[in-house]
Amino acid sequence: MSLKSDSKVSKLISRYVDDPRNTDNAWMETVAFSFHDETGNEIGKFDLKAGDDANDLKWIQLSEALQLYASHKELLHKVALDLDAHW
């Protein structure tokens, strides 16, 4: 999918992440991107489907009160700061 000019894509991280599954011999690394769709005309229309280890997938309101797995909240906080959005 190509994104139009009203969408912003930025790479958040590409590194080791804190995760309860990490051990001395194995650890989680991730690459995370932020896809911001100001109008909701592109990314906002994705048909979201859970897969792999996800139980559920849906659009939600971003909030500091969210209970998220591992370092996911840290990543969303970075996106909010980058976009000067409410946290």
MOCOR-V622673 format. One record per residue. N is the residue number from 1. RES is the residue in one letter. D_CENTER is the distance of its C-alpha to the mean C-alpha in whole Angstrom. Layout:
N;RES;D_CENTER
N;RES;D_CENTER
//
This chain:
1;M;18
2;S;19
3;L;17
4;K;20
5;S;20
6;D;19
7;S;15
8;K;14
9;V;12
10;S;11
11;K;10
12;L;9
13;I;11
14;S;13
15;R;15
16;Y;16
17;V;13
18;D;15
19;D;15
20;P;18
21;R;19
22;N;20
23;T;24
24;D;26
25;N;26
26;A;23
27;W;19
28;M;16
29;E;14
30;T;11
31;V;10
32;A;7
33;F;7
34;S;6
35;F;9
36;H;10
37;D;13
38;E;16
39;T;18
40;G;16
41;N;19
42;E;16
43;I;13
44;G;14
45;K;16
46;F;14
47;D;16
48;L;13
49;K;15
50;A;14
51;G;15
52;D;16
53;D;15
54;A;14
55;N;16
56;D;15
57;L;12
58;K;12
59;W;11
60;I;12
61;Q;13
62;L;11
63;S;13
64;E;14
65;A;16
66;L;13
67;Q;14
68;L;11
69;Y;12
70;A;12
71;S;10
72;H;7
73;K;9
74;E;9
75;L;6
76;L;6
77;H;10
78;K;10
79;V;8
80;A;11
81;L;13
82;D;13
83;L;13
84;D;16
85;A;14
86;H;16
87;W;14
//
